[in-house]
Amino acid sequence: MDDVYVLGIGMTPFGRHPDRSAADLGSEAIGLALKDAGVSRKDIEAAWVGHVYQGMAMGQRALYAAGLSGLPIANVENACSSGSTAIWDAAMSIRAGAYDVVLALGVEHLSSMFRGALAPDPTDIEAQIGLTMPGIYAMRAQRYMLQYGVTPSDIAHIAVKNKKNAAMNPLSHFKKPVTLEEVAAGRLIADPLRLHECAPISDGAAAVVLISRSKLSQYGSNRAIRLAATSLRSGRTEVGLVDMTVEDLTWRTAEAAYAQAGIGPEEIDFAEVHDCFSIAEALRVEGMGLIPHGEYVSRVVKGEMDIDGTFPVNASGGLLGKGHPLGATGVAQVVELVRQLRGDAKERQIKSPKVGIAHCRGGKAQGVEGTACTVNILVK
Amino acid sequence: MDDVYVLGIGMTPFGRHPDRSAADLGSEAIGLALKDAGVSRKDIEAAWVGHVYQGMAMGQRALYAAGLSGLPIANVENACSSGSTAIWDAAMSIRAGAYDVVLALGVEHLSSMFRGALAPDPTDIEAQIGLTMPGIYAMRAQRYMLQYGVTPSDIAHIAVKNKKNAAMNPLSHFKKPVTLEEVAAGRLIADPLRLHECAPISDGAAAVVLISRSKLSQYGSNRAIRLAATSLRSGRTEVGLVDMTVEDLTWRTAEAAYAQAGIGPEEIDFAEVHDCFSIAEALRVEGMGLIPHGEYVSRVVKGEMDIDGTFPVNASGGLLGKGHPLGATGVAQVVELVRQLRGDAKERQIKSPKVGIAHCRGGKAQGVEGTACTVNILVK
């Protein structure tokens, strides 16, 4: 079984792109990833394309726009984990020995296609009566506050941190830091979560070129970063479970990744996690066993998860700051891990990281097991 | 690299199911496949789920309904090749050594969700001015008639054959044979194609349990059938190419499958092919090099592709007779190959087949490279 490396990365600016199509955004990310990898179009043997709302044959349209023709292409969907599922599947094909050089693309023109919280599925009875994504995370935040004695203002520090980081990321949706006071003055979305604590509706694309170890030597690249583990699991939202502050699904997914990588949580230097809401970041980092349950928020308040802190989280700006074009998000996280591990992250560079972890999850709000979670571990 | 076998198959009745959900249909197919394979729910390690229009986290919903919990699940979309792409991806995971026992499900509740030919994508300018799927296949039929001197009535024999076969398949959408006269009296959809020559809008699901050779011995199953090849390629519709009766994409996909299986077209005993329209069956069988270009229709007229003919095609009833729930179609084809190779096809049983081939393709009508094609080869 061959090791898998990320050879090249590419990402469009995240934000509103009213004049561009998803294929156009996808094509740009592909072009950048190929250039960064130093491979040509004809070197790519297959592609997996993650998106949620972009309709039939999205991947075929994006690859064609990028000048790639005739390939095996599979479109994959796993809600907010669609892009990271594309990486999971693409990596599998290299491990299978089927291909040596493949592409994983995540893309979403969300601003034109969003049919989520605003118009929930009429068959989703729980969402119809208020159990939407903001509602779920607000409940979980309330429980977290009660259980661990933190305040809405403490949780808001997560948004402040991520928007500060985003301001240093030229590809971010939001380029302006916000103060605690500005977060507190924001519109209340679902108590205690306010506007700045909710991920925006973004358009964008991100792509990675994956390569087998055996082929890597041909490219002589010392910029390649090893994808030491990629895991995918499904489960349900924690609302209604024993303790809605504990992410069993996140743990099961991370546990599988640690086993695959042969790396424990104590060896991870930094993380990109799925902060669709401020509180979500706490639930994920704790869920992966990286910080003990109930400690995350107070440690963010102390600055430990800042870029120059002991355990930087969402140095890219996260979903809250960098933006959240659903299908693109999981790939963009890996793009950030690679930038950081290469030492290419410029003013938001973390000091000498060796091992990074990325976490995504998403799915149906309703009480079925409709959530997909992915964890990727990258090693310099 | 481990060989891949189909251990179990399951399929719901195809047709209109106004009172059932896609998750319910998917769950039924999964249950049948597990039972047929003789494996339990906990033996399944991962699943790939093909569908087109069923919305977010379809696979998670179907597996949960079937009592399967916590697994890695990826939803895959490739238009009418979605189900066969799920098989392609699932087989890859076994070849990767990642899993030994996996599930591929195809599912579609098309009657409730169809947003295709009736309401073409407003950005698809070619479809807006008439280049819909029926329009494309009608043009190709016209060209085929001109080039090879066959008549609409000759082509209609394909529909007569497939509906005759469907009448022997208890899971078919259509249970009634039609005569040539009935086809000719049908409503004209796009000249020369009439109603009976167009695949219906069906709901349904089909599932297969795939297993590695190394694990197979544990189950001692002599009913397992080897998946000797599974290939996927992308391309464009042939309209506007040099000769629209020649399916270059189908050939490239089949050629890759022949190479993978180490089996040439001359060794194939029977086929399930993507007869979304009557003429399509001719284009596919010729496209795969199984019959010389221009000969297929006249050989159907002679009865050569009947169940008791020299080269049976669509013994299941095909898309025209068995029905076409988009995501389920590619898996249902493999279900039929397995039934035939096991000798379990009852009154529609082909005599002692050893090697079967399945072909799917589908995608956007428009002039970009939006078509996905799959070919699976199964060997007894």
Boltz contact constraints between the chains, C-beta under 6 A:
constraints:
  - contact:
      token1: [A, 1]
      token2: [B, 97]
      max_distance: 6.0
  - contact:
      token1: [A, 56]
      token2: [B, 79]
      max_distance: 6.0
  - contact:
      token1: [A, 56]
      token2: [B, 364]
      max_distance: 6.0
  - contact:
      token1: [A, 57]
      token2: [B, 79]
      max_distance: 6.0
  - contact:
      token1: [A, 57]
      token2: [B, 363]
      max_distance: 6.0
  - contact:
      token1: [A, 57]
      token2: [B, 364]
      max_distance: 6.0
  - contact:
      token1: [A, 57]
      token2: [B, 370]
      max_distance: 6.0
  - contact:
      token1: [A, 60]
      token2: [B, 234]
      max_distance: 6.0
  - contact:
      token1: [A, 60]
      token2: [B, 369]
      max_distance: 6.0
  - contact:
      token1: [A, 60]
      token2: [B, 370]
      max_distance: 6.0
  - contact:
      token1: [A, 61]
      token2: [B, 368]
      max_distance: 6.0
  - contact:
      token1: [A, 61]
      token2: [B, 370]
      max_distance: 6.0
  - contact:
      token1: [A, 64]
      token2: [B, 368]
      max_distance: 6.0
  - contact:
      token1: [A, 64]
      token2: [B, 369]
      max_distance: 6.0
  - contact:
      token1: [A, 70]
      token2: [B, 235]
      max_distance: 6.0
  - contact:
      token1: [A, 71]
      token2: [B, 234]
      max_distance: 6.0
  - contact:
      token1: [A, 72]
      token2: [B, 232]
      max_distance: 6.0
  - contact:
      token1: [A, 72]
      token2: [B, 233]
      max_distance: 6.0
  - contact:
      token1: [A, 73]
      token2: [B, 234]
      max_distance: 6.0
  - contact:
      token1: [A, 74]
      token2: [B, 76]
      max_distance: 6.0
  - contact:
      token1: [A, 74]
      token2: [B, 85]
      max_distance: 6.0
  - contact:
      token1: [A, 74]
      token2: [B, 89]
      max_distance: 6.0
  - contact:
      token1: [A, 75]
      token2: [B, 77]
      max_distance: 6.0
  - contact:
      token1: [A, 76]
      token2: [B, 74]
      max_distance: 6.0
  - contact:
      token1: [A, 76]
      token2: [B, 76]
      max_distance: 6.0
  - contact:
      token1: [A, 77]
      token2: [B, 75]
      max_distance: 6.0
  - contact:
      token1: [A, 79]
      token2: [B, 56]
      max_distance: 6.0
  - contact:
      token1: [A, 79]
      token2: [B, 57]
      max_distance: 6.0
  - contact:
      token1: [A, 85]
      token2: [B, 74]
      max_distance: 6.0
  - contact:
      token1: [A, 89]
      token2: [B, 74]
      max_distance: 6.0
  - contact:
      token1: [A, 92]
      token2: [B, 92]
      max_distance: 6.0
  - contact:
      token1: [A, 92]
      token2: [B, 93]
      max_distance: 6.0
  - contact:
      token1: [A, 92]
      token2: [B, 96]
      max_distance: 6.0
  - contact:
      token1: [A, 92]
      token2: [B, 98]
      max_distance: 6.0
  - contact:
      token1: [A, 93]
      token2: [B, 92]
      max_distance: 6.0
  - contact:
      token1: [A, 95]
      token2: [B, 96]
      max_distance: 6.0
  - contact:
      token1: [A, 96]
      token2: [B, 92]
      max_distance: 6.0
  - contact:
      token1: [A, 96]
      token2: [B, 95]
      max_distance: 6.0
  - contact:
      token1: [A, 96]
      token2: [B, 96]
      max_distance: 6.0
  - contact:
      token1: [A, 97]
      token2: [B, 1]
      max_distance: 6.0
  - contact:
      token1: [A, 98]
      token2: [B, 92]
      max_distance: 6.0
  - contact:
      token1: [A, 232]
      token2: [B, 72]
      max_distance: 6.0
  - contact:
      token1: [A, 233]
      token2: [B, 72]
      max_distance: 6.0
  - contact:
      token1: [A, 234]
      token2: [B, 60]
      max_distance: 6.0
  - contact:
      token1: [A, 234]
      token2: [B, 71]
      max_distance: 6.0
  - contact:
      token1: [A, 234]
      token2: [B, 73]
      max_distance: 6.0
  - contact:
      token1: [A, 235]
      token2: [B, 70]
      max_distance: 6.0
  - contact:
      token1: [A, 363]
      token2: [B, 57]
      max_distance: 6.0
  - contact:
      token1: [A, 364]
      token2: [B, 56]
      max_distance: 6.0
  - contact:
      token1: [A, 364]
      token2: [B, 57]
      max_distance: 6.0
  - contact:
      token1: [A, 368]
      token2: [B, 61]
      max_distance: 6.0
  - contact:
      token1: [A, 368]
      token2: [B, 64]
      max_distance: 6.0
  - contact:
      token1: [A, 369]
      token2: [B, 60]
      max_distance: 6.0
  - contact:
      token1: [A, 369]
      token2: [B, 64]
      max_distance: 6.0
  - contact:
      token1: [A, 370]
      token2: [B, 57]
      max_distance: 6.0
  - contact:
      token1: [A, 370]
      token2: [B, 60]
      max_distance: 6.0
  - contact:
      token1: [A, 370]
      token2: [B, 61]
      max_distance: 6.0
